[in-house]
Amino acid sequence: CIEELKCKICYNIFQDPIMELPNQHIMCKICFFNYNNILHKYEDDNLGNLRLICPFCKEQITDLIKPRFIINMLNYLEMKCTSEFQNEKCNWKGNGNDYYKHIKICKFASEERKGKVKENCDKMREILNREITPHLKKEHLKIFNEHVKEWDWLENDERDWKLW
């Protein structure tokens, strides 16, 4: 059943699944680390002194392992890319373990993301020009003149989005 191969946190097909012990809950590695607010990568055999908590049962985790059975099932799961751009569809087909590798390099997915980013930037630029920019001009003219004249940097440097 495909539902058994989906992460209960992100609801997508498992991406690099891990299983926590002692209760054997399975989730995507990235979902687990986001839940535990861990920025560094997991070392397969070294949890160090970190206090890790299971997102499901909220118990402290004693170990993380790769669920070989799920990984093997993903190898047999046939998937296809659903990305499209300008009425052209990607024709990639492969297994569940290779799907996320493909998405990272799929030109259709990349163009689709660029379109969404541009759409979001346009919306943000509209809000900035309608609400924030007039306030800045009126109340913070010096800051505006020194830093905020052009908002083009927003879509070019993803790190700056975190400030907003």
N, C-alpha and C positions, 0 to 999 in steps of 0.2 A: 504494500500500500504506500503510495507516494506521501501521504500525510506523516508516516513514520520517519520519513527522511527530511522532514522540515523542522527547522529550529523553532522552539516554542517561544523564543524571544523576538526574533525578527520575522518569523513566518515564511522565510525563504528556504530553499533547499540548503542543507548544511554546507557551509563554507569552512573547510579545514576543521572538522568536528573534533571536540574533545569531550571526555567523560570525567566527571568528578567522582571521587571516592570519598566517603563510603557508600553514598546512596545511588550511584550510577546514573545521575541525570546527564543527558547529552545536550550539547549546544554548540553553536559556532564559536570558535576561539575568539574572534573579534567581539562577539556579543558578551562573552564571559569577561573579557578584559575591560570592555566599556562599563559593564555593571560594577566591576571591582575598582574602577578608576585607575587602572594600571597602564602606564604609558610605555613601559619597556616590554620587550618580547619575552615570551615564556621559554625558559630553558627546559628541555624535556625531562631532565632528571634533577632539577634543582629549584625547589620552591623558595629556598632561602628562609628568611624569618618573616615573610609576608603572611598576614592573616587574611586568607581568602575565604569568601563566603559564597555559598551556592545561591544563585538567583531564585531557585525554586523552593528549597526547604529552609533556606537561611541558616543552615548549619555550616560550621567551619569545615573547610575541605582539607583532607589529609594528603591527597595526591591527585594529580591530573594525568590521565592516560589517553591515548588515541584509541577510539572504539573501532577496532579492526573490522568488525562485522559491518558496521555502517559504512566505513570507507570502501569495503568490498562491494556492498550493495550499490553505492554511488558509481562504482566502476561499470556496473551493468545497467544503470539507469540511462536510457536514451533521452537526450535533450536536444532542443534546437534553439537557436538564437531568435528572439522575437523582435530584435531591433530593426528599425527601418528609418530611412531618411529620404525625403522627396520621392515618395511612392516606390522606392527600391527597398527590397527586403534582404536581410542577410540570409544566406543559405547554409550556414554552419550547422552541423549536427555532430554530436559527440556524447561522451558520458558525463555524468554529474560531477566527477572530480575535475574535469577539464573545462567545465562551463565558465567558471569565474576567471580562469586564465584567458579564455577566449574573449570574454567581455572586456577585459583590460586592454585588448589590442584590436577589438572589432571597430572598423572604421564607421560602421553605421551607428553603433552605440556611442562612439565618440562624437559624431556629428549631432546625434540626438541630444547628448548632454550639453554640447556647445549651444544648441538652440534653446534649451531650457535655461542655461546660465544667462544667455543674452536676454531672454524674456524676463528673468528675475532682475537682472541689472537694469533693464528699461523701466520696470515697475519701481525699483528702488530709486532710480534717478528721478522719476516723476514725483515720488513722495519727497525726496530731498529738495527738488526745485519748488514744489508747492508749499511745503511746510517748514522744513529745516533751514534751507538756504535763506529765505526772507528773515527768519529769526536771527540767524547768524549775522547777516548783513546789518540788521538793526542793532542787536545787542552786543555783538562780539566782532565788530568791524576789523580790529587788528588781527584776530585769529583768522577770520575769513580771508583777509588780504594776504596773510602769510602762508596759509595751509590749504584752504578749501576752495580756491577759485575754480578748479576743474575737478570733477568727480571721476574722470576717466581711469584713475588708478584703481578704482573699486573692482572692476572686472578683471584687471590684469594681475593683481596680487591677492591670491586667496587668503593669505594670512591676515590682511586688513579687514576681511569680513568678520573675523572674530571680535573686533572692536565694536562692531555694531550689534 
